């Protein structure tokens, strides 16, 4: 698998993140994959998901189906 340079991407905080510094998830858009990172530790390597897998996950979060 080829490495993707994420040094110049724009990270966006999830609308589900806690604005008080708690659960802060950030992701980058408009890439062939979806990198996700913890905004409290941005130097740590992000998790990288395929676009299809991320779409399924995000849909489950929106529906509240994660732990059902």
C-alpha positions in Angstrom: 0.0 0.0 0.0 1.3 3.4 -0.9 1.8 6.1 1.8 -0.4 9.1 1.5 1.0 12.5 2.3 -1.3 14.1 4.9 1.0 17.1 5.7 -1.1 19.6 3.8 -4.7 18.3 4.3 -7.3 20.3 6.1 -8.6 18.5 9.2 -12.3 19.0 10.1 -13.7 18.3 13.6 -16.6 16.0 13.7 -19.9 17.5 14.6 -20.3 14.7 17.2 -17.1 15.7 19.0 -17.4 17.2 22.5 -16.6 21.0 22.2 -15.3 21.0 25.8 -12.1 19.2 24.8 -13.4 15.7 25.4 -14.0 13.3 22.5 -12.5 15.1 19.6 -12.4 13.3 16.3 -11.1 15.0 13.2 -11.1 13.8 9.6 -9.8 15.0 6.2 -12.1 15.0 3.1 -11.6 14.9 -0.6 -9.0 12.1 -0.6 -9.2 8.5 -2.0 -9.3 7.4 1.7 -10.6 8.9 4.9 -7.9 9.6 7.5 -9.2 10.1 11.1 -7.3 11.4 14.1 -7.6 12.4 17.7 -7.4 16.2 17.8 -5.9 16.1 21.3 -2.9 14.2 19.8 -2.5 15.4 16.2 1.1 14.1 15.8 0.0 10.5 16.3 -0.6 8.6 13.1 -4.2 8.8 11.9 -6.4 5.7 11.3 -7.1 5.4 7.6 -10.4 4.0 6.3 -11.6 3.2 2.8 -14.4 5.6 1.6 -17.0 2.8 1.6 -16.2 1.6 5.1 -16.2 5.2 6.5 -19.6 5.8 4.8 -21.1 2.7 6.5 -19.6 3.7 9.9 -20.8 7.4 9.6 -24.3 6.2 8.6 -24.5 3.9 11.6 -23.4 6.8 13.9 -26.1 9.0 12.5 -28.8 6.4 13.0 -27.5 5.4 16.4 -27.0 1.8 15.3 -23.4 1.3 16.6 -24.2 -0.7 19.7 -27.7 -1.8 19.0 
